[in-house]
Amino acid sequence: MYFLQRLLFGLALWTARRVPIPCALAIAMAFHIVQLCMTLILIGGRGRLDSGVRADFVEPVAIVLVPVHLLLGGASFLIIRKTLENRRVRSTGIATVLR
């Protein structure tokens, strides 16, 4: 599960960094902070860093829901990037998009 979460996290950060706007790095850093907070709240709170939130999973398979925000974030960044690239192509009349 941890390997899957790290893989999805890396892909989401890479996608956030490729959004074609000047502050794309800030978007990736903000997503990183939000993801760390979500992880601390959802599966953290155990051990020396108590989050103050108690999370009890009713079913053992409920832990599979943890990477959902990574998938949604990555998909959102991809949609935003494609939309902005298409808008730029239409406004400038360029036939190809730099990839």
C-alpha positions, 0 to 999 in steps of 0.5 A, a space after each residue: 500500500 505504501 509503495 502504491 501511495 508513493 507512486 501515485 504521489 510522485 505522478 501527481 506531483 509530476 503532473 502538477 509541475 507540468 501545468 503551463 502557468 508561471 507558478 506551477 512549482 507552487 501548485 506542486 508544493 501546495 499539493 505536497 503539503 495538503 497530501 502530507 496533512 491528509 495522510 497525517 489525519 487519515 493514517 497518522 496520529 499513531 506514535 509520537 506525532 498525534 494528529 488529534 484525530 482518531 481514525 478507526 477503519 470499520 473494514 480492513 479494506 477501507 485503507 484502500 480509500 487513502 490514495 483517492 485524493 492522490 488520484 483526484 488531484 492528479 486527474 485534476 492537474 491533467 485536465 487543467 494542463 490539457 485545457 490550458 494547452 488547448 486554449 493556448 493553441 486556439 488563441 495563438 493559432 499554433 498547430 503543435 503543442 510543445 510536450 
